[in-house]
Amino acid sequence: MKSIKVYLDTIDKVKGFVNVVSLCEGDFDLSSGRYVVDAKSIMGIFSLDLSKTLTLNIHNEAVADKLLPQLKPYEVE
């Protein structure tokens, strides 16, 4: 499993993020504190506190290597 920090502070960023993640096979979770939602679910993402940095967990290592470059616009250090 790989984890990165992402920041989704606008509706357009959330939509773009979900579009990128939805194209890949596998399970993706977004977490904020103790709350965890499916990263492919727009409604789930909007239930999180988007004013904070979120943690994306990618459960498939093979998909992670292909997906990480596409997630650069949403990633924070």
TAQUI-V621936 format. One record per backbone hydrogen bond with DSSP energy under -1.0 kcal/mol. CO is the residue of the C=O (numbers start at 1). NH is the residue of the N-H. E is the energy in kcal/mol with one decimal. If there is no record, write none. Layout:
# TAQUI-V621936
CO_NH_E ; CO_NH_E
This chain:
# TAQUI-V621936
2_58_-3.4 ; 4_56_-3.2 ; 5_76_-2.3 ; 6_54_-3.2 ; 10_14_-1.9 ; 11_15_-2.5 ; 12_16_-2.5 ; 13_17_-2.7 ; 14_18_-2.5 ; 15_19_-2.2 ; 16_20_-2.1 ; 17_21_-2.5 ; 18_22_-2.5 ; 21_24_-1.4 ; 27_59_-2.1 ; 28_39_-2.8 ; 29_57_-2.9 ; 30_37_-2.8 ; 31_55_-2.4 ; 32_35_-1.9 ; 35_32_-2.3 ; 37_30_-2.9 ; 38_41_-1.7 ; 41_45_-2.4 ; 42_46_-2.3 ; 45_48_-1.8 ; 48_50_-1.1 ; 49_52_-1.3 ; 54_6_-2.8 ; 55_31_-2.2 ; 56_4_-2.1 ; 57_29_-2.1 ; 58_2_-2.3 ; 60_64_-2.1 ; 61_65_-1.6 ; 63_67_-2.4 ; 64_68_-2.5 ; 67_71_-1.1 ; 71_74_-1.7 ; 71_75_-1.0 ; 74_7_-2.5
